[in-house]
Structure formats: structure tokens, C-alpha cells
Amino acid sequence: MKFLESIISFLLGVFWALLIISAFFTFEMFYPFGLLNAIVMTILSSSFWLLIIIFLEIANVQFEKLKEAKKQTKILESIQNRLNG
């Protein structure tokens, strides 16, 4: 599970970099057609990368919740063992 968390963190960094690069190039490409057009197209093209980043963040949060649940289970089991024995 640690390996998968490392991959998710790496992919988050890659996708943030791709978001910034694609936003810059999209803005530069559409700027000759007007500032408003450039801003709108930049937002539309960035939304794809933001959606992927959000899904990876959700996966990251779920892994954190799983780790926390395992810790709590271990603590509750130790409390139960002390009460029973």
C-alpha cells in the first residue's frame, strides 16, 4: 500500500505540472483571439487536469482513512484484550 501511495503522490505532482504547462500554452495560443477567449479556453482546458487531480486526491484521502481505521481497530482490540484478560 505504501508503494501505491507513492505512485499517487508522484502522479499528483505530474498532473499539477501538466496543468500549469497546458494552461500556459493554451493561454498563449488563444491570446491573439482576445483576452476573454484566452481566459475561457484556459479554464476549459485546465478543468480536465483538475478533474484528474481531484480523483487522485480522493484516492489519497481514502488511503489515509484506511490507515486511521486500522490504527483505531488495533487500539480497540488492545482495549478489549485488557478488559477481557
Backbone atoms as SQL, in Angstrom:
CREATE TABLE atoms (id INTEGER PRIMARY KEY, chain TEXT, resi INTEGER, resn TEXT, atom TEXT, x REAL, y REAL, z REAL);
INSERT INTO atoms VALUES
  (1, 'A', 1, 'MET', 'N', 0.826, -1.181, 0.000),
  (2, 'A', 1, 'MET', 'CA', 0.000, 0.000, 0.000),
  (3, 'A', 1, 'MET', 'C', 0.878, 1.255, 0.000),
  (4, 'A', 2, 'LYS', 'N', 2.025, 1.175, 0.605),
  (5, 'A', 2, 'LYS', 'CA', 2.942, 2.309, 0.631),
  (6, 'A', 2, 'LYS', 'C', 3.407, 2.655, -0.778),
  (7, 'A', 3, 'PHE', 'N', 3.626, 1.619, -1.592),
  (8, 'A', 3, 'PHE', 'CA', 4.057, 1.830, -2.971),
  (9, 'A', 3, 'PHE', 'C', 2.978, 2.557, -3.772),
  (10, 'A', 4, 'LEU', 'N', 1.725, 2.166, -3.571),
  (11, 'A', 4, 'LEU', 'CA', 0.605, 2.798, -4.286),
  (12, 'A', 4, 'LEU', 'C', 0.445, 4.256, -3.863),
  (13, 'A', 5, 'GLU', 'N', 0.646, 4.543, -2.584),
  (14, 'A', 5, 'GLU', 'CA', 0.588, 5.925, -2.112),
  (15, 'A', 5, 'GLU', 'C', 1.697, 6.764, -2.730),
  (16, 'A', 6, 'SER', 'N', 2.869, 6.174, -2.898),
  (17, 'A', 6, 'SER', 'CA', 3.976, 6.883, -3.544),
  (18, 'A', 6, 'SER', 'C', 3.665, 7.177, -5.008),
  (19, 'A', 7, 'ILE', 'N', 3.046, 6.225, -5.672),
  (20, 'A', 7, 'ILE', 'CA', 2.674, 6.430, -7.076),
  (21, 'A', 7, 'ILE', 'C', 1.628, 7.534, -7.191),
  (22, 'A', 8, 'ILE', 'N', 0.655, 7.537, -6.294),
  (23, 'A', 8, 'ILE', 'CA', -0.373, 8.575, -6.325),
  (24, 'A', 8, 'ILE', 'C', 0.238, 9.945, -6.085),
  (25, 'A', 9, 'SER', 'N', 1.157, 10.052, -5.139),
  (26, 'A', 9, 'SER', 'CA', 1.812, 11.333, -4.875),
  (27, 'A', 9, 'SER', 'C', 2.627, 11.788, -6.078),
  (28, 'A', 10, 'PHE', 'N', 3.320, 10.864, -6.703),
  (29, 'A', 10, 'PHE', 'CA', 4.087, 11.199, -7.900),
  (30, 'A', 10, 'PHE', 'C', 3.173, 11.690, -9.016),
  (31, 'A', 11, 'LEU', 'N', 2.060, 10.961, -9.232),
  (32, 'A', 11, 'LEU', 'CA', 1.128, 11.348, -10.278),
  (33, 'A', 11, 'LEU', 'C', 0.482, 12.699, -9.994),
  (34, 'A', 12, 'LEU', 'N', 0.242, 13.005, -8.732),
  (35, 'A', 12, 'LEU', 'CA', -0.290, 14.319, -8.388),
  (36, 'A', 12, 'LEU', 'C', 0.672, 15.423, -8.810),
  (37, 'A', 13, 'GLY', 'N', 1.947, 15.223, -8.553),
  (38, 'A', 13, 'GLY', 'CA', 2.945, 16.204, -8.969),
  (39, 'A', 13, 'GLY', 'C', 3.005, 16.345, -10.483),
  (40, 'A', 14, 'VAL', 'N', 2.948, 15.223, -11.178),
  (41, 'A', 14, 'VAL', 'CA', 2.995, 15.248, -12.640),
  (42, 'A', 14, 'VAL', 'C', 1.789, 15.978, -13.207),
  (43, 'A', 15, 'PHE', 'N', 0.612, 15.677, -12.672),
  (44, 'A', 15, 'PHE', 'CA', -0.596, 16.302, -13.206),
  (45, 'A', 15, 'PHE', 'C', -0.675, 17.789, -12.874),
  (46, 'A', 16, 'TRP', 'N', -0.154, 18.202, -11.716),
  (47, 'A', 16, 'TRP', 'CA', -0.095, 19.641, -11.428),
  (48, 'A', 16, 'TRP', 'C', 0.842, 20.339, -12.418),
  (49, 'A', 17, 'ALA', 'N', 1.956, 19.698, -12.723),
  (50, 'A', 17, 'ALA', 'CA', 2.877, 20.284, -13.702),
  (51, 'A', 17, 'ALA', 'C', 2.228, 20.362, -15.084),
  (52, 'A', 18, 'LEU', 'N', 1.535, 19.300, -15.484),
  (53, 'A', 18, 'LEU', 'CA', 0.845, 19.309, -16.773),
  (54, 'A', 18, 'LEU', 'C', -0.253, 20.363, -16.811),
  (55, 'A', 19, 'LEU', 'N', -0.925, 20.563, -15.708),
  (56, 'A', 19, 'LEU', 'CA', -1.954, 21.593, -15.632),
  (57, 'A', 19, 'LEU', 'C', -1.354, 22.975, -15.881),
  (58, 'A', 20, 'ILE', 'N', -0.261, 23.270, -15.219),
  (59, 'A', 20, 'ILE', 'CA', 0.374, 24.585, -15.365),
  (60, 'A', 20, 'ILE', 'C', 0.903, 24.779, -16.780),
  (61, 'A', 21, 'ILE', 'N', 1.559, 23.759, -17.307),
  (62, 'A', 21, 'ILE', 'CA', 2.114, 23.864, -18.662),
  (63, 'A', 21, 'ILE', 'C', 1.006, 24.013, -19.699),
  (64, 'A', 22, 'SER', 'N', -0.039, 23.197, -19.591),
  (65, 'A', 22, 'SER', 'CA', -1.113, 23.284, -20.588),
  (66, 'A', 22, 'SER', 'C', -1.874, 24.596, -20.466),
  (67, 'A', 23, 'ALA', 'N', -2.040, 25.110, -19.246),
  (68, 'A', 23, 'ALA', 'CA', -2.714, 26.400, -19.077),
  (69, 'A', 23, 'ALA', 'C', -1.895, 27.515, -19.733),
  (70, 'A', 24, 'PHE', 'N', -0.593, 27.475, -19.543),
  (71, 'A', 24, 'PHE', 'CA', 0.268, 28.494, -20.145),
  (72, 'A', 24, 'PHE', 'C', 0.206, 28.445, -21.672),
  (73, 'A', 25, 'PHE', 'N', 0.345, 27.243, -22.231),
  (74, 'A', 25, 'PHE', 'CA', 0.331, 27.127, -23.692),
  (75, 'A', 25, 'PHE', 'C', -1.046, 27.431, -24.280),
  (76, 'A', 26, 'THR', 'N', -2.091, 27.038, -23.601),
  (77, 'A', 26, 'THR', 'CA', -3.430, 27.349, -24.089),
  (78, 'A', 26, 'THR', 'C', -3.670, 28.852, -24.084),
  (79, 'A', 27, 'PHE', 'N', -3.248, 29.513, -23.017),
  (80, 'A', 27, 'PHE', 'CA', -3.412, 30.963, -22.952),
  (81, 'A', 27, 'PHE', 'C', -2.610, 31.649, -24.060),
  (82, 'A', 28, 'GLU', 'N', -1.372, 31.209, -24.246),
  (83, 'A', 28, 'GLU', 'CA', -0.541, 31.790, -25.302),
  (84, 'A', 28, 'GLU', 'C', -1.122, 31.541, -26.688),
  (85, 'A', 29, 'MET', 'N', -1.726, 30.381, -26.895),
  (86, 'A', 29, 'MET', 'CA', -2.252, 30.036, -28.199),
  (87, 'A', 29, 'MET', 'C', -3.521, 30.837, -28.531),
  (88, 'A', 30, 'PHE', 'N', -4.355, 31.088, -27.533),
  (89, 'A', 30, 'PHE', 'CA', -5.615, 31.772, -27.779),
  (90, 'A', 30, 'PHE', 'C', -5.564, 33.272, -27.501),
  (91, 'A', 31, 'TYR', 'N', -4.455, 33.785, -27.000),
  (92, 'A', 31, 'TYR', 'CA', -4.359, 35.216, -26.707),
  (93, 'A', 31, 'TYR', 'C', -4.532, 36.097, -27.953),
  (94, 'A', 32, 'PRO', 'N', -4.040, 35.698, -29.133),
  (95, 'A', 32, 'PRO', 'CA', -4.272, 36.551, -30.319),
  (96, 'A', 32, 'PRO', 'C', -5.758, 36.713, -30.669),
  (97, 'A', 33, 'PHE', 'N', -6.616, 35.822, -30.205),
  (98, 'A', 33, 'PHE', 'CA', -8.048, 35.923, -30.484),
  (99, 'A', 33, 'PHE', 'C', -8.782, 36.773, -29.459),
  (100, 'A', 34, 'GLY', 'N', -8.085, 37.260, -28.462),
  (101, 'A', 34, 'GLY', 'CA', -8.684, 38.116, -27.440),
  (102, 'A', 34, 'GLY', 'C', -8.417, 37.577, -26.046),
  (103, 'A', 35, 'LEU', 'N', -8.387, 38.493, -25.097),
  (104, 'A', 35, 'LEU', 'CA', -8.087, 38.122, -23.719),
  (105, 'A', 35, 'LEU', 'C', -9.186, 37.241, -23.125),
  (106, 'A', 36, 'LEU', 'N', -10.433, 37.593, -23.367),
  (107, 'A', 36, 'LEU', 'CA', -11.537, 36.810, -22.819),
  (108, 'A', 36, 'LEU', 'C', -11.544, 35.393, -23.385),
  (109, 'A', 37, 'ASN', 'N', -11.327, 35.266, -24.682),
  (110, 'A', 37, 'ASN', 'CA', -11.266, 33.936, -25.294),
  (111, 'A', 37, 'ASN', 'C', -10.125, 33.114, -24.706),
  (112, 'A', 38, 'ALA', 'N', -8.997, 33.746, -24.490),
  (113, 'A', 38, 'ALA', 'CA', -7.843, 33.048, -23.926),
  (114, 'A', 38, 'ALA', 'C', -8.135, 32.562, -22.514),
  (115, 'A', 39, 'ILE', 'N', -8.777, 33.392, -21.718),
  (116, 'A', 39, 'ILE', 'CA', -9.090, 33.011, -20.334),
  (117, 'A', 39, 'ILE', 'C', -10.099, 31.864, -20.307),
  (118, 'A', 40, 'VAL', 'N', -11.139, 31.965, -21.137),
  (119, 'A', 40, 'VAL', 'CA', -12.167, 30.917, -21.163),
  (120, 'A', 40, 'VAL', 'C', -11.577, 29.585, -21.616),
  (121, 'A', 41, 'MET', 'N', -10.789, 29.609, -22.680),
  (122, 'A', 41, 'MET', 'CA', -10.201, 28.363, -23.168),
  (123, 'A', 41, 'MET', 'C', -9.199, 27.786, -22.172),
  (124, 'A', 42, 'THR', 'N', -8.482, 28.637, -21.464),
  (125, 'A', 42, 'THR', 'CA', -7.545, 28.165, -20.446),
  (126, 'A', 42, 'THR', 'C', -8.296, 27.479, -19.308),
  (127, 'A', 43, 'ILE', 'N', -9.400, 28.062, -18.884),
  (128, 'A', 43, 'ILE', 'CA', -10.198, 27.451, -17.818),
  (129, 'A', 43, 'ILE', 'C', -10.775, 26.114, -18.278),
  (130, 'A', 44, 'LEU', 'N', -11.281, 26.078, -19.503),
  (131, 'A', 44, 'LEU', 'CA', -11.861, 24.827, -20.013),
  (132, 'A', 44, 'LEU', 'C', -10.810, 23.725, -20.142),
  (133, 'A', 45, 'SER', 'N', -9.626, 24.076, -20.638),
  (134, 'A', 45, 'SER', 'CA', -8.597, 23.042, -20.787),
  (135, 'A', 45, 'SER', 'C', -8.022, 22.618, -19.439),
  (136, 'A', 46, 'SER', 'N', -7.996, 23.518, -18.478),
  (137, 'A', 46, 'SER', 'CA', -7.466, 23.182, -17.152),
  (138, 'A', 46, 'SER', 'C', -8.434, 22.328, -16.359),
  (139, 'A', 47, 'SER', 'N', -9.717, 22.399, -16.679),
  (140, 'A', 47, 'SER', 'CA', -10.699, 21.633, -15.916),
  (141, 'A', 47, 'SER', 'C', -10.477, 20.125, -16.054),
  (142, 'A', 48, 'PHE', 'N', -9.972, 19.676, -17.194),
  (143, 'A', 48, 'PHE', 'CA', -9.664, 18.255, -17.381),
  (144, 'A', 48, 'PHE', 'C', -8.606, 17.802, -16.378),
  (145, 'A', 49, 'TRP', 'N', -7.516, 18.566, -16.284),
  (146, 'A', 49, 'TRP', 'CA', -6.438, 18.186, -15.363),
  (147, 'A', 49, 'TRP', 'C', -6.908, 18.302, -13.922),
  (148, 'A', 50, 'LEU', 'N', -7.720, 19.313, -13.620),
  (149, 'A', 50, 'LEU', 'CA', -8.221, 19.463, -12.257),
  (150, 'A', 50, 'LEU', 'C', -9.113, 18.290, -11.858),
  (151, 'A', 51, 'LEU', 'N', -9.880, 17.785, -12.783),
  (152, 'A', 51, 'LEU', 'CA', -10.732, 16.631, -12.506),
  (153, 'A', 51, 'LEU', 'C', -9.886, 15.406, -12.151),
  (154, 'A', 52, 'ILE', 'N', -8.825, 15.171, -12.886),
  (155, 'A', 52, 'ILE', 'CA', -7.931, 14.044, -12.590),
  (156, 'A', 52, 'ILE', 'C', -7.262, 14.236, -11.231),
  (157, 'A', 53, 'ILE', 'N', -6.841, 15.468, -10.942),
  (158, 'A', 53, 'ILE', 'CA', -6.198, 15.767, -9.660),
  (159, 'A', 53, 'ILE', 'C', -7.175, 15.528, -8.509),
  (160, 'A', 54, 'ILE', 'N', -8.423, 15.908, -8.696),
  (161, 'A', 54, 'ILE', 'CA', -9.428, 15.687, -7.652),
  (162, 'A', 54, 'ILE', 'C', -9.624, 14.194, -7.396),
  (163, 'A', 55, 'PHE', 'N', -9.682, 13.383, -8.448),
  (164, 'A', 55, 'PHE', 'CA', -9.833, 11.938, -8.263),
  (165, 'A', 55, 'PHE', 'C', -8.637, 11.338, -7.525),
  (166, 'A', 56, 'LEU', 'N', -7.443, 11.797, -7.842),
  (167, 'A', 56, 'LEU', 'CA', -6.261, 11.291, -7.138),
  (168, 'A', 56, 'LEU', 'C', -6.259, 11.731, -5.678),
  (169, 'A', 57, 'GLU', 'N', -6.707, 12.947, -5.408),
  (170, 'A', 57, 'GLU', 'CA', -6.792, 13.412, -4.019),
  (171, 'A', 57, 'GLU', 'C', -7.818, 12.609, -3.238),
  (172, 'A', 58, 'ILE', 'N', -8.923, 12.258, -3.886),
  (173, 'A', 58, 'ILE', 'CA', -9.936, 11.416, -3.229),
  (174, 'A', 58, 'ILE', 'C', -9.336, 10.057, -2.877),
  (175, 'A', 59, 'ALA', 'N', -8.566, 9.486, -3.798),
  (176, 'A', 59, 'ALA', 'CA', -7.910, 8.207, -3.526),
  (177, 'A', 59, 'ALA', 'C', -6.936, 8.343, -2.363),
  (178, 'A', 60, 'ASN', 'N', -6.210, 9.436, -2.332),
  (179, 'A', 60, 'ASN', 'CA', -5.253, 9.683, -1.257),
  (180, 'A', 60, 'ASN', 'C', -5.962, 9.787, 0.094),
  (181, 'A', 61, 'VAL', 'N', -7.079, 10.492, 0.125),
  (182, 'A', 61, 'VAL', 'CA', -7.849, 10.627, 1.369),
  (183, 'A', 61, 'VAL', 'C', -8.382, 9.267, 1.815),
  (184, 'A', 62, 'GLN', 'N', -8.818, 8.444, 0.877),
  (185, 'A', 62, 'GLN', 'CA', -9.335, 7.124, 1.237),
  (186, 'A', 62, 'GLN', 'C', -8.241, 6.247, 1.846),
  (187, 'A', 63, 'PHE', 'N', -7.031, 6.346, 1.323),
  (188, 'A', 63, 'PHE', 'CA', -5.912, 5.598, 1.913),
  (189, 'A', 63, 'PHE', 'C', -5.629, 6.082, 3.328),
  (190, 'A', 64, 'GLU', 'N', -5.702, 7.392, 3.546),
  (191, 'A', 64, 'GLU', 'CA', -5.487, 7.929, 4.888),
  (192, 'A', 64, 'GLU', 'C', -6.572, 7.441, 5.847),
  (193, 'A', 65, 'LYS', 'N', -7.814, 7.412, 5.381),
  (194, 'A', 65, 'LYS', 'CA', -8.905, 6.914, 6.218),
  (195, 'A', 65, 'LYS', 'C', -8.704, 5.442, 6.551),
  (196, 'A', 66, 'LEU', 'N', -8.231, 4.663, 5.596),
  (197, 'A', 66, 'LEU', 'CA', -7.988, 3.247, 5.833),
  (198, 'A', 66, 'LEU', 'C', -6.892, 3.053, 6.879),
  (199, 'A', 67, 'LYS', 'N', -5.814, 3.823, 6.765),
  (200, 'A', 67, 'LYS', 'CA', -4.739, 3.722, 7.759),
  (201, 'A', 67, 'LYS', 'C', -5.242, 4.101, 9.147),
  (202, 'A', 68, 'GLU', 'N', -6.055, 5.154, 9.227),
  (203, 'A', 68, 'GLU', 'CA', -6.583, 5.590, 10.513),
  (204, 'A', 68, 'GLU', 'C', -7.533, 4.542, 11.098),
  (205, 'A', 69, 'ALA', 'N', -8.336, 3.915, 10.253),
  (206, 'A', 69, 'ALA', 'CA', -9.245, 2.870, 10.730),
  (207, 'A', 69, 'ALA', 'C', -8.463, 1.672, 11.255),
  (208, 'A', 70, 'LYS', 'N', -7.361, 1.327, 10.592),
  (209, 'A', 70, 'LYS', 'CA', -6.536, 0.219, 11.076),
  (210, 'A', 70, 'LYS', 'C', -5.927, 0.540, 12.433),
  (211, 'A', 71, 'LYS', 'N', -5.478, 1.792, 12.617),
  (212, 'A', 71, 'LYS', 'CA', -4.927, 2.195, 13.909),
  (213, 'A', 71, 'LYS', 'C', -5.993, 2.103, 14.997),
  (214, 'A', 72, 'GLN', 'N', -7.172, 2.597, 14.692),
  (215, 'A', 72, 'GLN', 'CA', -8.254, 2.570, 15.680),
  (216, 'A', 72, 'GLN', 'C', -8.655, 1.140, 16.012),
  (217, 'A', 73, 'THR', 'N', -8.671, 0.266, 15.019),
  (218, 'A', 73, 'THR', 'CA', -9.006, -1.138, 15.265),
  (219, 'A', 73, 'THR', 'C', -7.980, -1.776, 16.185),
  (220, 'A', 74, 'LYS', 'N', -6.704, -1.482, 15.953),
  (221, 'A', 74, 'LYS', 'CA', -5.648, -2.034, 16.800),
  (222, 'A', 74, 'LYS', 'C', -5.795, -1.539, 18.239),
  (223, 'A', 75, 'ILE', 'N', -6.102, -0.263, 18.406),
  (224, 'A', 75, 'ILE', 'CA', -6.285, 0.293, 19.749),
  (225, 'A', 75, 'ILE', 'C', -7.494, -0.339, 20.433),
  (226, 'A', 76, 'LEU', 'N', -8.594, -0.461, 19.698),
  (227, 'A', 76, 'LEU', 'CA', -9.803, -1.066, 20.285),
  (228, 'A', 76, 'LEU', 'C', -9.584, -2.526, 20.651),
  (229, 'A', 77, 'GLU', 'N', -8.830, -3.260, 19.834),
  (230, 'A', 77, 'GLU', 'CA', -8.529, -4.650, 20.163),
  (231, 'A', 77, 'GLU', 'C', -7.683, -4.748, 21.413),
  (232, 'A', 78, 'SER', 'N', -6.725, -3.835, 21.569),
  (233, 'A', 78, 'SER', 'CA', -5.897, -3.873, 22.784),
  (234, 'A', 78, 'SER', 'C', -6.721, -3.516, 24.013),
  (235, 'A', 79, 'ILE', 'N', -7.669, -2.595, 23.870),
  (236, 'A', 79, 'ILE', 'CA', -8.552, -2.262, 24.995),
  (237, 'A', 79, 'ILE', 'C', -9.437, -3.456, 25.348),
  (238, 'A', 80, 'GLN', 'N', -9.940, -4.118, 24.322),
  (239, 'A', 80, 'GLN', 'CA', -10.806, -5.295, 24.554),
  (240, 'A', 80, 'GLN', 'C', -10.018, -6.412, 25.222),
  (241, 'A', 81, 'ASN', 'N', -8.786, -6.634, 24.812),
  (242, 'A', 81, 'ASN', 'CA', -7.945, -7.659, 25.435),
  (243, 'A', 81, 'ASN', 'C', -7.666, -7.355, 26.889),
  (244, 'A', 82, 'ARG', 'N', -7.439, -6.090, 27.210),
  (245, 'A', 82, 'ARG', 'CA', -7.200, -5.696, 28.602),
  (246, 'A', 82, 'ARG', 'C', -8.459, -5.882, 29.460),
  (247, 'A', 83, 'LEU', 'N', -9.612, -5.584, 28.884),
  (248, 'A', 83, 'LEU', 'CA', -10.859, -5.732, 29.634),
  (249, 'A', 83, 'LEU', 'C', -11.198, -7.206, 29.846),
  (250, 'A', 84, 'ASN', 'N', -10.920, -8.036, 28.853),
  (251, 'A', 84, 'ASN', 'CA', -11.236, -9.473, 28.958),
  (252, 'A', 84, 'ASN', 'C', -10.219, -10.236, 29.783),
  (253, 'A', 85, 'GLY', 'N', -8.989, -9.797, 29.744),
  (254, 'A', 85, 'GLY', 'CA', -7.981, -10.621, 30.403),
  (255, 'A', 85, 'GLY', 'C', -7.310, -9.927, 31.483);
